[in-house]
Each structure stands twice: as structure tokens, then as C-alpha cells.
Amino acid sequence: KEKRMSGIDNILRSIENESESTSTIREKSKEIFLKDGDQLFCTPVATGKDDDKLLDQYYMYSFRNGTSWAFVLAGMKGENGLIPDDRIDISTVPEDSRRQLKFSLWVYVHNILHTQKSQDYWKEIQGPLGKQMFEETVNDFRIISLSLGAGKANFYSLAEIYNDWGSLDKGVVRFKRNGEGLETTYLITPTPKQEEIPSEKKSEILNLPTIKEYLFESYSISPNIEEDINSSNNDLF
């Protein structure tokens, strides 16, 4: 049985020789996707240790399905690349579809700062340099899913936090999205914020599905459809 490649150190070792494939919270999903200019502040639930199942890497197909984008799990990432799994149905995946290496982790999202207001309950605040922003209070567990990024910058940024802290769950991390489409980049940085996961919520961590379990439930049987083909969903980038 091929060893699953999870944990910061294991993933770092595996992506050193991995070439990149050329190839808003969803209603039925625990994943959260940022738009251009959004800043998310969270305490990671994933630790990044070798036995951590709340952070994992995998391959995902993405392709156009009419006026929508569709996503199908290709499989988890192992020591020697893709781990085949008979439970995955790729019969709907076109031959020219992109297969991209991605990673996901569970976090506890405290709040998100938006540049535009799309919900009445978002609170208007003064951002950096007096810029008007809108605060969305989340206070719940969510999954962040990203590609490795250009030059693997996204994962290296997370790995740097892990190396500095010794574990990802030791503080508050900021994820900021800049740009759209192929111009999308992310800044992943530690912050001095003191927010913690509330004690009454910590018991829920034991009931969170592993990243692998979540992916197989959400993406392995039939395509997960993103309705708007012009969406800024970061699954694509």
C-alpha cells in the first residue's frame, strides 16, 4: 500500500520533484473561496505534523461543463505520484482536462475582510490606510483549498509558518487573495492577533472529517459544479 503524503515536511519533500500540471462558501461545501482583495484570518486546525490528516495534498481535474466549471478528484498524492483508487469515477472527465496538484487544510475562520459589500450583515470598517472594508464574522470551521502556486509559493509560505511556529495551530494566519484568473496570487502570513478557537468549539474538531474523507465525499462520484464559469473560484488557480 502506497504511503499517503501528508504533513508539512512530507509534502515539502514530495513537491520538490513535482512539476506543476499544465493541465464564497459553497452551499453544500465546507470549503471557503476568496475573491480579489479578500483577507481571511484563521487559526489552523491542521498542525502540519506527519500524522496530520486535516491537511493533505491531492490531484483535481477541472473542466468546462457548458456554462459552468466542473471538478473531479483524480486521487490523493503519494510518494510516487497519484494513488489510484477504484472509488473514483472519472468517466465524465474530458481527455484534455487539466489535472492540478492542490492542498487543503482545516482552519477555524475568525473573520474575512471584503473590499465590496454583498451581504447586509457585513460590518463596514476602516481598513489599512483608512480604506473602506467590510467585515464578515464567520467563527466556524472551514476548509481552505489552494494550488501550490507559481513556484510553489503558496505551500512554501505555509511551510515557513510551520517552521517558525513548530506547528500550524499556534496562532492566527492571514490568507489574502490578489488578482483574478491566471493573475491570481495569495499572501499567506502569520499575524500577531491573539484570537483563539473558543473552548466550546474545540470539541467539534474530533468530528471533522479528514481532508481525504471530505474530498472523496464531495468530488469522487460525480463532478462538483461551479455555476458561474466566470467565477473567481480559486479551485482553478
Disulfide bonds with the S-S distance in Angstrom:
none
